[in-house]
Amino acid sequence: MSFKAGRTFAGALVVSLLIQMHIAERGYAAFGAKIAFTCWRDGNHEICVMDSDGGNVVRLTDHPARDYEPAWSPDGTRIAFIRDHHINVMDSDGGHVIELVKNAGGWAPAWSPDGSKIAYTRYKALKRQVWVMDTDGGNQNLLTKWGENYDPAWSPDGGRIAFVSGRRHAGPEIYVMDTDGNNQVRLTHDLAEKGNPSWSPDGRWIVYDSHKDWVFQIYVVETDGGGFTKRISRDPPNNASPAWSPDGHTIAYVNWDLVNSTINLMTPDGLHLKQLIEDGFFSADPDWFDPRARSVSPAANYLTIWGEIKAPSTGRR
C-alpha cells in the first residue's frame, strides 16, 4: 500500500470510528432503552431511571431506608432492588412495592431471561451464598455450598449462572454453573478481589470488576474456560459495576474517586463514550432495559466496525 493510500485509509478509519461512537452514544435513547441506577437524592440512596443518553432522570423511590442495586425484569415491567438488606420488587414506575425475602436478607438480585426466577445473594451459616427463588418470593433454593459465593448473573440463554466464589487456596474468582448449582467451572485465576459479573448478549464474554494494584478496574474473561482475560477500562482512578447493554455494543459502568461517583459508557474494547450523570450526585449500580433488544447481538440497526475483543496470543475472537 502506498503512503498516500495508507493515509487515506487511516483517515477513513478515524471518520468511521467517530461515526460509530456517535451511533453507540445516541442510538439507545432513540430506541427507548433505559438505565436504572442507585442515586443519591435528598441525603439518601434511592432508585432512579434515565434514558441511556443520560436524559430524563426520574426518581422512582422516596423512602427513609437505603434503596439500591436495581435490576430490570426481562419485560421491563418490574424492577427488583434492595431496601434495608431485603429484596423487593416494584412496578417500573415505582409503584406496588413488595418485599420478597422476609426476615432473611439478601442482595444482588438477577432475573432469569424468561422472567420466572430471581437469583440473589444471601447468608447461610455466616457465609454468602447464591440462592434462587420464584419472582413472588416462593421456592427459595440454595445453589452453592463451598466457600463464599455471591453476585449471580444469568447467561443470556438462561442455562448458566455466573458468580464470584472465594474458596480455600483460590479466589475470589469468576465461576459459572448450571442453574441447579451443578457443573461449577472456574474462569479466572489471579486471586484478586472481583465482583459484579455481567454477560455479553452472545454469551461469549463476562465483564466484571477487579481490585488490582490498589484500584478497581474492569476486565473481561472468555466463557469457554480458556482463561483469557483482558482489562478494558482506562479512566482513573476507579471503575466498577459494569453492565453490558442488551445489543452488546456498550458497557455502562461506575467511575469514582473520593468525592464523586458517576455512570459512564464505553465500548467493549474500552473506548470511553460518555459520562451520563453530570450533576455531581452519587450514582451507582447501572442496569439496562431495552424494549428492542434481541437475544443475540449485534442488532442489525447498528454500524459495527470496532467489533470484537481479541486474544492477542492466539488470535481467537
C-alpha positions as CSV (number, residue, x, y, z in Angstrom):
1,M,0.0,0.0,0.0
2,S,1.4,3.4,-0.9
3,F,1.9,6.1,1.7
4,K,-0.9,8.2,0.2
5,A,-3.3,5.3,0.1
6,G,-2.4,4.3,3.6
7,R,-3.0,7.9,4.8
8,T,-6.4,7.9,3.1
9,F,-7.3,4.5,4.7
10,A,-6.3,5.8,8.1
11,G,-8.4,8.9,7.7
12,A,-11.4,6.9,6.6
13,L,-11.0,4.6,9.6
14,V,-10.9,7.6,12.0
15,V,-14.1,9.0,10.4
16,S,-15.7,5.6,10.7
17,L,-14.8,5.3,14.3
18,L,-16.2,8.7,15.1
19,I,-19.5,7.7,13.3
20,Q,-19.6,4.5,15.3
21,M,-19.0,6.4,18.6
22,H,-21.8,8.8,17.8
23,I,-24.2,5.9,17.0
24,A,-23.3,3.9,20.1
25,E,-23.7,7.0,22.3
26,R,-27.0,8.2,20.9
27,G,-28.6,5.1,19.4
28,Y,-30.1,3.7,22.6
29,A,-32.0,6.8,23.5
30,A,-33.6,6.9,20.1
31,F,-34.9,3.4,20.6
32,G,-36.2,3.8,24.1
33,A,-33.6,2.0,26.2
34,K,-33.4,2.9,29.9
35,I,-30.8,2.5,32.7
36,A,-31.9,2.0,36.3
37,F,-29.4,3.0,38.9
38,T,-28.8,3.9,42.5
39,C,-28.9,7.7,43.0
40,W,-28.3,9.9,46.0
41,R,-31.1,12.4,46.4
42,D,-32.1,14.4,49.5
43,G,-29.4,12.7,51.6
44,N,-30.5,9.1,50.9
45,H,-30.0,6.3,48.4
46,E,-32.9,5.9,46.0
47,I,-33.7,4.1,42.8
48,C,-33.7,6.3,39.6
49,V,-34.1,5.6,35.9
50,M,-32.9,7.6,32.9
51,D,-32.6,7.4,29.2
52,S,-29.5,5.7,28.0
53,D,-28.0,9.0,26.9
54,G,-28.4,10.4,30.5
55,G,-31.6,12.4,29.9
56,N,-34.9,12.3,31.6
57,V,-33.8,11.2,35.1
58,V,-36.7,10.1,37.2
59,R,-36.6,9.1,40.9
60,L,-38.8,6.0,41.5
61,T,-38.4,5.6,45.3
62,D,-38.7,8.0,48.1
63,H,-38.1,6.1,51.3
64,P,-36.1,6.7,54.5
65,A,-34.4,3.3,54.1
66,R,-31.5,2.8,51.6
67,D,-32.7,1.6,48.2
68,Y,-30.0,0.3,45.9
69,E,-29.0,-2.4,43.3
70,P,-31.9,-2.2,40.9
71,A,-32.4,-5.0,38.4
72,W,-34.9,-4.8,35.5
73,S,-37.2,-7.7,34.8
74,P,-36.7,-9.0,31.2
75,D,-40.0,-7.5,30.0
76,G,-39.3,-4.1,31.7
77,T,-42.5,-4.0,33.7
78,R,-40.8,-4.5,37.1
79,I,-37.6,-3.7,39.0
80,A,-36.1,-5.7,41.8
81,F,-34.0,-3.8,44.3
82,I,-32.6,-3.9,47.8
83,R,-34.2,-2.0,50.7
84,D,-32.6,-2.4,54.1
85,H,-30.9,-5.6,53.1
86,H,-34.1,-7.2,51.8
87,I,-35.1,-7.9,48.2
88,N,-38.1,-6.0,46.9
89,V,-39.8,-5.7,43.6
90,M,-41.8,-2.7,42.3
91,D,-43.5,-1.7,39.1
92,S,-41.2,0.1,36.7
93,D,-42.9,3.4,37.6
94,G,-42.1,2.9,41.3
95,G,-45.5,1.7,42.4
96,H,-46.7,-1.5,44.1
97,V,-43.6,-2.3,46.2
98,I,-43.5,-5.9,47.5
99,E,-40.9,-7.4,49.8
100,L,-39.8,-10.9,48.6
101,V,-37.3,-12.2,51.1
102,K,-38.6,-11.6,54.6
103,N,-36.5,-12.0,57.7
104,A,-33.6,-13.4,55.8
105,G,-31.9,-10.5,54.0
106,G,-30.5,-10.7,50.5
107,W,-28.9,-8.6,47.8
108,A,-27.6,-8.6,44.2
109,P,-30.9,-9.7,42.6
110,A,-30.7,-11.1,39.0
111,W,-33.7,-12.0,36.9
112,S,-33.6,-15.2,34.7
113,P,-34.1,-14.3,31.0
114,D,-37.5,-15.9,30.9
115,G,-38.6,-13.8,33.9
116,S,-39.6,-16.7,36.1
117,K,-36.8,-16.7,38.7
118,I,-34.5,-14.4,40.6
119,A,-31.0,-15.4,41.7
120,Y,-29.6,-13.5,44.6
121,T,-27.0,-13.5,47.4
122,R,-27.9,-14.4,51.0
123,Y,-26.0,-15.5,54.1
124,K,-26.1,-19.2,55.0
125,A,-24.1,-20.3,58.1
126,L,-22.4,-16.8,58.3
127,K,-21.2,-17.1,54.6
128,R,-22.5,-15.5,51.5
129,Q,-24.2,-18.0,49.1
130,V,-26.1,-17.9,45.9
131,W,-29.8,-18.7,46.1
132,V,-32.7,-18.7,43.6
133,M,-36.4,-18.2,44.0
134,D,-39.6,-17.6,42.1
135,T,-40.4,-14.0,41.4
136,D,-43.1,-13.9,44.1
137,G,-40.5,-15.0,46.7
138,G,-41.5,-18.7,46.8
139,N,-39.4,-21.8,46.3
140,Q,-36.2,-20.4,47.7
141,N,-33.3,-22.8,47.0
142,L,-29.6,-22.8,47.9
143,L,-27.4,-23.3,44.8
144,T,-23.9,-23.0,46.3
145,K,-22.3,-24.6,49.4
146,W,-18.5,-24.4,49.5
147,G,-16.6,-21.2,50.4
148,E,-18.3,-17.8,49.9
149,N,-20.4,-17.2,46.7
150,Y,-22.1,-14.1,45.6
151,D,-23.1,-11.7,42.8
152,P,-25.0,-14.1,40.5
153,A,-25.7,-13.2,36.8
154,W,-27.8,-15.3,34.4
155,S,-26.4,-16.2,31.0
156,P,-28.4,-14.8,28.0
157,D,-29.8,-18.3,27.1
158,G,-30.8,-18.9,30.7
159,G,-28.7,-22.1,31.0
160,R,-25.9,-20.9,33.3
161,I,-25.3,-18.5,36.2
162,A,-22.0,-16.6,36.6
163,F,-21.0,-15.8,40.1
164,V,-18.0,-14.8,42.3
165,S,-16.6,-17.6,44.6
166,G,-13.9,-17.4,47.3
167,R,-12.6,-20.8,48.2
168,R,-9.6,-22.2,50.0
169,H,-6.4,-21.5,48.1
170,A,-8.4,-19.9,45.3
171,G,-10.4,-16.8,44.9
172,P,-12.4,-14.7,44.8
173,E,-12.7,-15.8,41.2
174,I,-15.4,-15.8,38.5
175,Y,-17.2,-19.1,38.1
176,V,-20.1,-20.3,36.0
177,M,-22.5,-23.1,37.0
178,D,-25.7,-24.7,35.8
179,T,-28.9,-23.2,37.1
180,D,-29.3,-26.0,39.6
181,G,-25.8,-25.4,41.1
182,N,-24.1,-28.3,39.3
183,N,-21.0,-28.2,37.0
184,Q,-19.2,-25.3,38.6
185,V,-16.3,-24.1,36.4
186,R,-13.7,-21.6,37.4
187,L,-12.9,-19.0,34.7
188,T,-10.3,-16.6,36.3
189,H,-7.1,-17.5,38.1
190,D,-5.4,-14.4,39.5
191,L,-6.7,-14.3,43.2
192,A,-7.6,-10.6,43.1
193,E,-10.9,-9.3,44.6
194,K,-13.7,-9.4,42.0
195,G,-17.4,-8.6,41.7
196,N,-20.4,-7.7,39.5
197,P,-20.2,-10.1,36.6
198,S,-22.3,-9.3,33.5
199,W,-22.6,-11.5,30.4
200,S,-22.2,-10.3,26.8
201,P,-25.5,-10.9,24.9
202,D,-23.9,-13.5,22.7
203,G,-22.7,-15.4,25.9
204,R,-19.0,-15.4,24.8
205,W,-17.7,-13.0,27.5
206,I,-18.3,-11.9,31.0
207,V,-17.3,-8.4,32.1
208,Y,-16.5,-7.8,35.8
209,D,-14.6,-5.5,38.1
210,S,-11.4,-6.5,39.9
211,H,-9.2,-4.8,42.5
212,K,-5.6,-5.0,41.3
213,D,-2.7,-2.6,42.0
214,W,-4.8,-0.8,44.7
215,V,-7.5,0.3,42.3
216,F,-10.7,-1.2,40.8
217,Q,-10.7,-1.7,37.1
218,I,-13.0,-3.5,34.6
219,Y,-12.0,-6.8,32.9
220,V,-13.5,-9.4,30.5
221,V,-13.0,-13.1,30.6
222,E,-13.9,-15.7,28.0
223,T,-16.7,-18.1,29.0
224,D,-15.3,-21.1,27.1
225,G,-13.0,-21.9,30.0
226,G,-9.8,-20.9,28.1
227,G,-8.8,-18.4,30.8
228,F,-8.2,-15.4,28.6
229,T,-8.8,-12.1,30.5
230,K,-8.2,-8.5,29.5
231,R,-8.5,-5.2,31.2
232,I,-10.7,-2.8,29.3
233,S,-11.3,0.3,31.5
234,R,-8.9,3.2,31.2
235,D,-10.4,6.1,33.2
236,P,-8.7,7.0,36.5
237,P,-9.0,6.3,39.4
238,N,-11.6,3.5,40.0
239,N,-14.0,1.8,37.7
240,A,-16.6,-0.9,38.7
241,S,-20.1,-2.3,38.4
242,P,-20.1,-2.9,34.7
243,A,-23.3,-3.8,32.9
244,W,-23.4,-5.0,29.3
245,S,-26.0,-3.4,27.1
246,P,-28.6,-5.7,25.5
247,D,-27.3,-5.2,22.0
248,G,-23.7,-5.8,23.0
249,H,-22.3,-2.5,21.8
250,T,-22.0,-0.6,25.1
251,I,-21.0,-1.2,28.7
252,A,-22.3,1.1,31.4
253,Y,-20.0,1.4,34.5
254,V,-19.3,3.5,37.5
255,N,-16.3,5.7,37.8
256,W,-15.5,7.1,41.3
257,D,-12.9,8.9,43.4
258,L,-13.0,10.1,47.0
259,V,-15.7,12.8,46.3
260,N,-17.7,11.7,43.3
261,S,-19.3,8.7,41.6
262,T,-20.7,8.9,38.1
263,I,-22.1,6.5,35.5
264,N,-20.3,6.3,32.2
265,L,-20.5,4.4,28.9
266,M,-17.7,2.7,27.0
267,T,-17.4,0.3,24.1
268,P,-16.5,-3.4,24.9
269,D,-12.9,-2.7,23.9
270,G,-12.7,0.2,26.4
271,L,-13.2,3.3,24.3
272,H,-14.8,5.9,26.5
273,L,-18.1,7.3,25.1
274,K,-19.8,9.5,27.6
275,Q,-20.4,10.4,31.2
276,L,-24.1,10.1,31.8
277,I,-24.7,11.8,35.1
278,E,-23.1,15.2,35.4
279,D,-25.0,16.8,38.4
280,G,-22.4,15.9,41.0
281,F,-24.6,13.4,42.8
282,F,-23.6,9.9,43.8
283,S,-24.7,7.4,41.1
284,A,-24.0,3.6,41.0
285,D,-25.3,0.1,40.1
286,P,-26.4,0.7,36.5
287,D,-28.7,-1.9,34.9
288,W,-30.1,-1.8,31.3
289,F,-33.5,-2.4,29.8
290,D,-34.1,-2.2,26.0
291,P,-37.5,-3.0,24.6
292,R,-36.0,-3.7,21.2
293,A,-33.2,-6.0,22.5
294,R,-32.5,-9.2,20.7
295,S,-31.3,-12.4,22.4
296,V,-28.1,-12.4,20.3
297,S,-26.2,-9.3,19.3
298,P,-25.3,-7.2,17.5
299,A,-28.5,-5.7,16.3
300,A,-28.9,-5.0,12.6
301,N,-29.7,-1.3,13.2
302,Y,-26.2,-0.5,14.3
303,L,-22.9,0.1,12.5
304,T,-20.3,-2.3,13.9
305,I,-16.8,-1.5,12.9
306,W,-14.8,-1.6,16.1
307,G,-16.0,-5.1,16.7
308,E,-14.6,-7.7,18.9
309,I,-12.3,-8.4,21.8
310,K,-9.4,-10.5,20.5
311,A,-7.0,-12.7,22.4
312,P,-3.6,-11.3,21.3
313,S,-1.6,-14.5,21.8
314,T,-4.0,-16.8,19.9
315,G,-6.0,-14.6,17.6
316,R,-9.2,-16.1,19.0
317,R,-12.3,-14.0,19.0
